[in-house]
């Protein structure tokens, strides 16, 4: 499976900060925002990843993530000159996707849950159609909303409905088979001139090829695209990391635990980040895995 991190847009909800810097490079607690969606793809076992962003922001994202080889990944980059909708990512990334299925995650989404690794591994194993992830919210009119029947089967999708049929929002993580490229190329722009991801998902639904995975109790999902939600995400991550002594979305640790790099490589990465607390943590994880400094 190929992966896409969609880190485009102008970040207007975070103006004036994002007049000068990419939203995805802003800190959510102790790490750049883009580490959170990147870690999702890594946990899903996806190692060939395309980062899509604006021409102005791509150089800084490349400076941060490089070609991904230090994490055992293959990261490439593509430009999105203007934000023409989430579904445009599959057109921009058609060459990257090739003949494979694809997982796309939005660059400002933060996920955390004890069973998340298992959920990801179970659902990326064999994607036939599309797999969407639902999460209960208190303000469903702000999101794409999924309605299910009594048996939990997906029966309708609405984009920011005035009168929502459920409170289950579609989060910014999507799994698709290879048909998504042709579907994205053939949908029409919406009234706001964008290629809507909901329209892509509706095609799969009409074909009987869309299913919903419910992320409920014990799980956290945050869209960190506003000052308020970014602060909430930072506070959530900080609280858990301080209480549990582990770090969320530490990409070096994930690369080590997934077998993408060895303990010596992990320790080198941590040493490069010293004397920050994050770098010290990465070194400690490497030592737990048997690396002996010196």
C-alpha positions in Angstrom: 0.0 0.0 0.0 1.2 3.5 -0.8 0.6 6.5 1.5 -0.2 10.1 1.1 0.0 12.9 3.7 -2.0 15.8 2.4 -0.4 18.8 4.0 -1.6 21.5 1.6 -3.8 24.5 2.0 -3.1 28.0 3.3 -3.9 27.3 7.0 -6.3 30.3 7.0 -7.9 29.1 10.3 -4.6 29.7 11.9 -3.8 33.2 10.5 -1.7 35.2 11.1 0.8 32.5 12.2 0.5 30.5 9.0 1.2 33.6 6.9 4.9 32.7 7.5 5.0 29.0 8.3 3.3 25.8 7.3 0.5 24.6 9.6 2.1 21.2 9.6 5.3 22.5 11.0 3.7 24.1 14.0 4.3 22.2 17.3 1.7 20.0 18.8 3.3 19.7 22.2 6.9 18.6 21.6 6.9 17.7 17.9 5.8 19.1 14.5 2.2 18.5 13.6 3.1 16.4 10.6 4.7 13.7 12.8 1.2 12.7 13.9 -0.3 11.8 10.5 3.1 10.4 9.4 3.1 8.1 12.4 -0.3 6.7 11.4 1.0 5.6 8.0 4.1 4.1 9.6 1.9 2.1 12.1 -0.1 0.9 9.2 3.0 -0.6 7.6 3.1 2.0 4.8 6.7 2.9 3.9 6.4 4.6 0.5 4.8 8.0 1.3 4.0 11.1 -0.8 3.8 14.4 1.0 1.6 16.9 -0.9 1.9 20.6 0.0 2.1 24.1 -1.3 5.2 25.3 -3.3 6.1 27.7 -0.5 5.9 25.0 2.2 7.5 22.0 0.5 11.2 23.1 1.0 10.7 23.3 4.8 8.9 20.0 4.9 11.7 18.4 2.9 14.2 19.9 5.3 12.4 18.2 8.2 11.6 14.8 6.7 14.3 14.5 4.0 13.9 11.4 1.8 12.7 9.4 4.8 15.6 6.9 4.6 16.7 7.7 8.1 13.4 6.3 9.3 13.4 3.3 6.9 10.9 5.1 4.7 10.8 6.4 1.1 9.3 9.9 1.2 8.7 11.9 -2.0 7.0 15.2 -2.5 4.5 16.9 -4.8 3.1 20.4 -5.1 -0.5 21.5 -4.9 -0.6 25.0 -6.1 -4.0 25.8 -4.8 -6.3 23.7 -2.5 -8.9 22.3 -4.9 -10.3 19.7 -2.6 -9.0 16.6 -0.8 -9.8 14.3 -3.7 -7.3 16.2 -5.9 -4.6 14.4 -3.9 -5.3 11.2 -5.8 -4.9 13.0 -9.2 -1.7 14.7 -8.1 -0.4 11.4 -6.6 -1.5 9.1 -9.4 2.1 8.3 -10.4 3.0 7.6 -6.8 0.0 5.3 -6.3 0.6 3.3 -9.5 -1.3 0.1 -9.4 -1.5 -0.2 -5.6 -4.1 0.6 -3.0 -3.5 3.9 -1.0 -3.9 5.3 2.5 -4.4 9.0 2.8 -4.2 11.0 6.0 -4.7 14.7 6.5 -1.7 16.7 7.7 -3.5 18.3 10.7 -5.2 15.2 12.2 -4.0 13.7 15.5 -5.0 10.2 16.4 -4.3 8.2 19.5 -5.7 4.9 20.9 -4.3 1.8 22.6 -5.7 -0.5 19.9 -4.9 1.8 16.9 -2.1 -0.4 15.6 -4.3 -3.4 15.6 -7.1 -1.5 13.9 -4.8 -0.2 11.2 -3.1 -3.6 10.5 -6.5 -5.3 10.3 -7.9 -2.9 7.8 -5.0 -2.3 5.5 -4.5 -6.0 4.9 -7.0 -6.3 2.1 -8.8 -3.2 0.9 -11.7 -3.9 -1.4 -13.3 -0.6 -2.1 -12.9 2.1 0.6 -12.5 2.0 4.3 -13.6 5.1 6.3 -13.2 5.7 10.0 -16.0 7.3 12.1 -15.7 9.1 15.4 -18.6 10.6 17.5 -18.6 14.4 17.8 -20.7 17.0 19.5 -20.9 19.3 16.5 -21.6 17.1 13.5 -22.6 20.0 11.2 -18.9 20.8 10.8 -17.9 17.5 9.3 -18.6 14.8 6.7 -21.1 12.6 8.5 -21.8 8.9 8.2 -25.1 7.2 8.8 -25.4 3.5 9.5 -28.2 1.1 9.9 -29.1 -1.0 12.9 -26.4 -3.6 11.9 -23.7 -0.9 11.6 -23.7 -0.9 7.8 -22.9 2.4 6.1 -26.0 3.7 4.3 -25.4 7.4 3.7 -22.7 10.1 3.7 -23.3 13.9 4.0 -20.9 16.8 3.8 -21.4 19.3 6.6 -25.2 18.7 6.8 -27.5 21.4 8.3 -29.5 18.6 9.9 -27.1 15.7 10.6 -28.6 12.2 10.6 -25.9 11.0 13.1 -23.1 12.3 15.2 -20.5 10.1 13.5 -17.8 12.2 11.7 -15.6 10.8 9.0 -12.1 11.5 10.3 -9.1 12.4 8.1 -7.9 8.9 7.4 -9.0 7.0 4.3 -8.1 3.6 2.8 -8.8 3.0 -0.9 -8.3 0.4 -3.5 -6.7 1.4 -6.8 -10.0 2.5 -8.4 -9.8 5.8 -6.4 -7.6 7.4 -9.0 -10.1 7.0 -11.8 -13.0 7.9 -9.5 -11.3 11.2 -8.5 -10.6 12.0 -12.1 -14.2 11.6 -13.0 -16.1 13.5 -10.2 -17.2 17.0 -10.8 -16.2 20.0 -8.6 -18.7 20.9 -6.0 -20.5 24.3 -5.7 -17.4 25.6 -3.9 -15.2 24.5 -6.8 -13.5 21.6 -5.0 -13.2 17.9 -5.7 -14.9 16.6 -2.5 -13.7 13.5 -0.8 -17.3 12.8 0.2 -18.2 12.5 -3.5 -15.5 9.9 -4.0 -16.8 8.0 -1.0 -20.3 8.2 -2.3 -19.2 6.4 -5.5 -17.9 3.6 -3.5 -21.0 3.6 -1.4 -23.2 3.3 -4.5 -21.1 0.4 -5.6 -21.5 -1.4 -2.3 -17.8 -1.0 -1.7 -17.7 1.4 1.3 -17.5 0.4 4.9 -17.1 2.2 8.2 -14.8 1.4 11.1 -16.1 2.9 14.3 -13.5 4.6 16.5 -15.3 4.9 19.8 -14.5 4.8 23.5 -10.9 4.8 24.4 -9.8 6.6 21.3 -8.9 10.2 20.6 -9.1 12.1 17.3 -8.5 15.8 16.9 -8.5 18.1 13.9 -5.7 20.5 15.0 -6.4 23.1 12.3 -7.6 25.9 14.6 -5.8 27.6 17.5 -8.3 26.1 20.0 -8.0 22.6 18.7 -4.3 22.7 18.3 -4.0 23.8 22.0 -6.3 21.0 23.0 -4.3 18.5 21.1 -1.1 19.8 22.7 -2.6 19.6 26.2 -3.9 16.0 25.5 -0.5 14.8 24.3 1.4 16.6 27.1 -0.8 15.1 29.8 -0.4 11.5 28.5 3.3 11.8 27.9 4.0 13.2 31.3 1.8 10.7 33.1 2.8 7.6 31.1 6.5 8.4 30.4 6.0 7.5 26.7 5.8 9.8 23.6 2.9 9.8 21.1 3.9 9.9 17.4 7.6 9.6 18.1 8.5 8.6 14.6 12.0 7.3 15.5 10.6 5.0 18.1 7.9 3.7 15.7 10.5 3.1 13.0 12.5 1.0 15.5 9.5 -0.9 16.9 8.2 -1.6 13.3 11.6 -3.0 12.3 12.3 -0.2 9.8 15.6 0.8 11.5 17.8 -0.9 14.1 18.6 0.3 17.6 22.0 1.8 16.6 20.3 4.0 13.9 17.6 5.0 16.4 20.3 6.1 18.9 22.1 8.1 16.3 18.9 9.9 15.5 18.3 10.7 19.1 21.8 11.9 19.6 21.3 14.4 16.8 18.3 15.8 18.6 20.1 16.1 22.0 20.0 17.8 24.4 16.2 18.2 23.9 13.9 16.0 26.0 12.7 14.4 22.8 16.2 13.4 21.8 16.9 12.0 25.2 13.8 9.9 25.0 14.7 8.5 21.6 18.2 7.5 22.9 16.6 5.8 25.9 14.3 3.8 23.7 17.2 2.7 21.6 19.1 1.6 24.8 16.0 -0.4 25.9 16.3 -2.3 22.6 19.9 -3.2 23.4 22.0 -0.4 21.9 25.1 0.3 24.1 26.4 3.8 23.6 30.1 4.0 22.9 
